[in-house]
Amino acid sequence: MSTHLADALAAYRAGDRARAANLAGRTDSPLGAELSAYLTTDGAGPVYDQPRAFTAFIRGGGNVELYRRLSAELAARYDRLRPESLLDLGCGDGLAVVPALAQSSFRPSRIDLVEPSSGLLSAVDVPGANRFEATAQEFLASSGSTWNLAQSTFALQSIPSAERAELLRNLCPCTATLVLAEFDVPEQPEGSAEHLHSLAARYERGVAEYGEDASLVAQGFLLPVLLGLVADEQRTNWEQPAADWSAQLAGAGFAEIDVEPLADYWWSPAVLVTARGSHAG
Ligand SMILES: C[S@@+](CC[C@H](N)C(=O)[O-])C[C@H]1O[C@@H](n2cnc3c(N)ncnc32)[C@H](O)[C@@H]1O
């Protein structure tokens, strides 16, 4: 991995966009070329409001195997727990929930889908589901419903930690079981040389997985997420190590918290976290 890339991220973090673009352009890596191009244009805007890049991202590269495993694990839980009511917080365009429902022999009689992006929500193919175009925070503040099973796959990472703690406290009395899919990211001091090198090396692996879609995925999704992690102003992601997910769930009142490996992935290992809420269900 070129040190110019980590230096480019450091320059961006320091607010020097022009120097960051220059350093990125001096690398011979595909990520460097994409970063340089991104920084010399206006960027692509909010990552989930222009679904084409995000859709190409989650349907390609290592996401194919990740989502194959995720859907199979969710389907196994539907069959085992037989939840009459199912909530999916931040369902996106349904890449996890749709194949999971197709694979399970049990079908919940009520399915509530919550997603703030109208473009993604309208693409979810679950006939008969209730759809709520809202953030998880807005939805739970006004819903008054309860569920046998709530799930959220790679979506609660989109909520800042303190807000997420409050959301989980609101969710705990409303669900019997919660299952989360998230990434077990390493603990690294933000902005440290170790952190910036690690981000550059991992995003290089990520971009390399996308072949002819690399520019679409990098410009419309991966780079805004990466730069949000580097410089906070337009941050889209607040991930944490698996142990911190467990602690946050325990702090919100969840019990019997269990973390299982789901899949290896270019960014970090993916895990499934299952926890018991305080709703009798
Ligand atoms: C990485 S995608 C995952 C989508 C889907 N769960 C899946 O596994 O394919 C993250 C999703 O979280 C949604 N999201 C962002 N902020 C959210 C919030 N505050 N509440 C609920 N969902 C949110 C995004 O719109 C996006 O659909």
Ligand as a Chemical Component Dictionary entry (heavy atoms), coordinates in Angstrom:
data_LIG
# 
_chem_comp.id                   LIG 
_chem_comp.type                 NON-POLYMER 
_chem_comp.pdbx_formal_charge   0 
_chem_comp.three_letter_code    LIG 
# 
loop_
_chem_comp_atom.comp_id 
_chem_comp_atom.atom_id 
_chem_comp_atom.alt_atom_id 
_chem_comp_atom.type_symbol 
_chem_comp_atom.charge 
_chem_comp_atom.model_Cartn_x 
_chem_comp_atom.model_Cartn_y 
_chem_comp_atom.model_Cartn_z 
_chem_comp_atom.pdbx_ordinal 
LIG C1  C1  C 0  -25.426 -0.520 4.650  1  
LIG S1  S1  S 1  -27.115 -0.207 4.389  2  
LIG C2  C2  C 0  -27.855 -1.755 4.854  3  
LIG C3  C3  C 0  -29.215 -1.964 4.259  4  
LIG C4  C4  C 0  -29.850 -3.328 4.559  5  
LIG N1  N1  N 0  -30.161 -3.500 5.964  6  
LIG C5  C5  C 0  -28.982 -4.456 4.084  7  
LIG O1  O1  O 0  -28.454 -5.225 4.895  8  
LIG O2  O2  O -1 -28.812 -4.548 2.846  9  
LIG C6  C6  C 0  -27.533 0.887  5.693  10 
LIG C7  C7  C 0  -28.993 1.312  5.648  11 
LIG O3  O3  O 0  -29.315 2.062  6.824  12 
LIG C8  C8  C 0  -30.198 3.085  6.438  13 
LIG N2  N2  N 0  -30.165 4.132  7.469  14 
LIG C9  C9  C 0  -29.365 5.218  7.557  15 
LIG N3  N3  N 0  -29.662 5.930  8.658  16 
LIG C10 C10 C 0  -30.662 5.268  9.292  17 
LIG C11 C11 C 0  -31.428 5.509  10.474 18 
LIG N4  N4  N 0  -31.170 6.573  11.245 19 
LIG N5  N5  N 0  -32.408 4.642  10.781 20 
LIG C12 C12 C 0  -32.648 3.564  9.997  21 
LIG N6  N6  N 0  -31.954 3.282  8.882  22 
LIG C13 C13 C 0  -30.986 4.128  8.534  23 
LIG C14 C14 C 0  -29.690 3.534  5.089  24 
LIG O4  O4  O 0  -30.643 4.302  4.373  25 
LIG C15 C15 C 0  -29.364 2.182  4.461  26 
LIG O5  O5  O 0  -30.476 1.625  3.809  27 
# 
loop_
_chem_comp_bond.comp_id 
_chem_comp_bond.atom_id_1 
_chem_comp_bond.atom_id_2 
_chem_comp_bond.value_order 
_chem_comp_bond.pdbx_ordinal 
LIG C1  S1  SING 1  
LIG S1  C2  SING 2  
LIG S1  C6  SING 3  
LIG C2  C3  SING 4  
LIG C3  C4  SING 5  
LIG C4  N1  SING 6  
LIG C4  C5  SING 7  
LIG C5  O1  DOUB 8  
LIG C5  O2  SING 9  
LIG C6  C7  SING 10 
LIG C7  O3  SING 11 
LIG C7  C15 SING 12 
LIG O3  C8  SING 13 
LIG C8  N2  SING 14 
LIG C8  C14 SING 15 
LIG N2  C9  SING 16 
LIG N2  C13 SING 17 
LIG C9  N3  DOUB 18 
LIG N3  C10 SING 19 
LIG C10 C11 SING 20 
LIG C10 C13 DOUB 21 
LIG C11 N4  SING 22 
LIG C11 N5  DOUB 23 
LIG N5  C12 SING 24 
LIG C12 N6  DOUB 25 
LIG N6  C13 SING 26 
LIG C14 O4  SING 27 
LIG C14 C15 SING 28 
LIG C15 O5  SING 29 
# 
